[in-house]
Amino acid sequence: MSHAPGGPVLVTGCSSGIGRATASALARAGHSVYATARRPETLGELEAAGLHVLALDVTSEESMVAAVGTIEAEHGRVGALVNNAGYGEYGTIEETDLEKVRTMFETNVFGLSRMTQLVLPAMRAAGEGRIVNVGSMGGRFTFPVGGYYHATKHAVEALSDALRNEVRGFGIGVSLIEPGLIRTGFAGTALSSGAAAAQGSSPYAGLLAASAGNTTGGYGNRLVSAGPEAVAKVVRRAIESSHPRPRYVVTPTARALIATRRFGGDRLWDLMMRAQFGS
């Protein structure tokens, strides 16, 4: 049985990748969609396709309050929130600039949390709503060099589990999407991170080189990666289902890795990491 949110869908981080694909897919399915991005000029194609577009920087309180306020003024409430905005700051635990880590947490964790806080009062008053958090398979396990990024996604796992059981009684559904390797600009951003790119001068040069090679090879391999449309399809399912799942894992590779980490334990995982990264 399908469910239609009683208000528009707000999607964060729509300038490219998963956010753009999700906003487009939902609009094609007949939803009223507000596509948002820090730089609204990147949303011209979506606006031309009939979507509403808004400026929204999830690291700015003023911007978040304004975006949600605009939608509530026009429609009464946000019917479904898709927390998609996020990126990866890669590097070893020792070498990564913690100011950059804090900035990543502001986007990936605190921005998601604040957007959720802002839409919940009107959803509770209406007795229904949907919140879909785009996490990662990396919320269930951790690769070396990605520790800080994985930490943000582990945090999203915890927040989603707590929220789901806090708001269920108000008729609000919460789902977590856990994509595997999705062909977007994510890999390029991660590999260009300061600590991840500083191979020559680093005592972790071999590990960083292996990480870069694995990242490039994995995202470039169409047998283990998928396009952003695969995630968009699952987000739509989470919004439209009358009984949404708590979690949706996207790509067979993600399912296999999550199962290996869960059932294989630390020793098997560490053996895999040594084989893959040479650490």
Summary of the structure (lengths in Angstrom):
residues: 279
radius of gyration: 18.7
end to end distance: 48.8
largest distance: 57.0
contacts: 974
relative contact order: 0.15
helix: 56%
strand: 14%
